[in-house]
Amino acid sequence: MCHPCVKFSNFAPIFGYSMGKVMRLLNIFAFSGLSCLIVSCGQKQERLVTPYGSVLDSVAVTEDFDLTDIQTNGELIMATVSGPETYYDYHGRQLGTQYLICQHFADSLGVRLRVDVCRDSTELLAKLDSGEVDLVAWPTPGRIDAAGSKPELAEELKAWFHPALVAAAKKEEQELLTVRKVRRRIFSPMLDRKGGIISHYDQLFMTYSRDIRWDWRLMAAQCYQESTFDPKAVSFAGAKGLMQIMPGTADHLGVPRSQLYDPETNIAAAAKLIKELNGAFSDIRDGYERTNFILASYNGGSHHIRDAMALARRDGKDAHRWADVSAYVLKLAQPRFYNDPIVKYGYMRGSETVDYVAKIRQRHAGYQGIKSPHIGFHPSQPRKSDRRKNKYDITKPE
């Protein structure tokens, strides 16, 4: 599809294109804070794929495809590279200053925004030149340039954008990352130390930790880190319940989203996810080490952890030892590491993940003095899970 292409860019890092070719693409007008490029595209044929995967007949899209057509089509396509200023995934929520600006622009047009993450600026310009995307976002030092063979889109963007949007996007992102991480009540990490009771949900931890071969107290420590034992906890990204299950993860696991606040359903879903991650990291033979990688993946995503492992292996470190790999999880916040060709999934806020694993291990060590829960003590009355057969059949009615 050949839409008008808008490039948010500092052109200095662009490689693989001659200056003459770049200049042929540009008709520049400037306004402060964002760099934009609009180019015309020749007519091309494209097979349209619906959101459900069916393929429609090929249609001809001409260089006249402008703002009105984008709004009719209902989608604006943004290409960018991974990075803290451009675009990254954080606990299932898409963030990055440039992304948020583009998202708000798409909202103002009444269309959805689709993101295409590229390897580098050469790929970005290739997609721009071919007409595969509408927006190309690149981190800028504060200058905004736009050009205009697509007058409707150019004029709309020029009228909509103002420099304060950059500061507003940065503020929005910072609030999401700090103030509203998880809305929850804070409960004690030990309900009754003398009575040997960690939480109201000890019996559920015991039940669902068996098949994943975890110490139930480790699962309890993870639950406290996730939600402080609050079954109604909600994160800014939409993760819900005791073990902070994302709606998309619930879909993957076959868990009804409407049941994520149910303690047993939520814990059972977490156990199923942990079991999947255990299989994904079966190459790590040492059980203690594998658990560290599972915890890290539960928090930060297994793809990012595999990227860190690849970097560690390349540098002669032990890719199956968390003490070695965690250092590279932290380094995935640095451009020279997340832009390394060996890294497939880009930027990561790794400090939170490393801290997550450390805190759970520390709390688990404190819980290990608890021999067994006081089975009869459940003031909140979570459902007992006596079912051994089909206990992961979460949708099965009582």
Secondary structure, 3 states (H helix, E strand, C coil): CCCCCEEECCCCCCCCCCHHHHHHHCCEEECCCCCCCCCCCCCEEECCECCCCCECCCEEECCCCCHHHHHHHCEEEEEEECECCCEEEECCEEECHHHHHHHHHHHHHCCEEEEEEECCHHHHHHHHHHCCCCEEECCCCCCCEEECCCHHHHHHHHHHCCCHHHHHHHHHHHHHHCCCCEECCCCCCCCECCCCECCCCHHHHHHHHCCCCCCHHHHHHHHHHHHCCCCCCEECCCCECCCCECHHHHHHHCCCHHHCCCHHHHHHHHHHHHHHHHHHCCCCCCHHHHHHHHHHHHHHCHHHHHHHHHHHHHCCCCCCCHHHHHHHHHHCCCHHHHCCCCCCCCCCCHHHHHHHHHHHHHHHHHHCCCCCCCCCCCCCCCCCCCCCCCCCCCCCCC
